[in-house]
Amino acid sequence: MGQLYIPVEKEINGPWFLGNEELEELDDIFEAINIELTKSFEIDIEEEANKRITKGYYKDLATAILELKERYKTINEKKVSLISSDDKKLSDISLKGILKDPKLNDFKPKELRLEIERGYNNHFSLVIEKRFNDKLEYKAKSSSENSLKK
């Protein structure tokens, strides 16, 4: 059986039009990616914890996992940002959250950013810009081989 190769980085020129229905569907996809990257991150943490137990840094797996998660908490976030033509920024953890925000009524969006960071080895970003030339750009990286191929 053939092997599927998905580029980890790509830029696609527009124009792009995304209505509410498409944005809600995009949010569902974004959440599915978040779940897969979180699973990969959990595997990374457990593997690192086991290595540190073997080296004698920790006595048990639960303590090692807890301390490693604490260490990585600054590089463990999910964020959606909408930037307007006058550089106002509206942020949330989901696209649906932004769509429900009453501040959106006065917004003239020029950029949409969806970003997930789970440790050093699990990242996803999608940027849709409406500036001089519309473009869509994504970057994906996962420590788990199959996590982003679904």
Summary of the structure (lengths in Angstrom):
residues: 150
radius of gyration: 18.3
end to end distance: 16.2
largest distance: 57.0
contacts: 410
relative contact order: 0.22
helix: 39%
strand: 29%
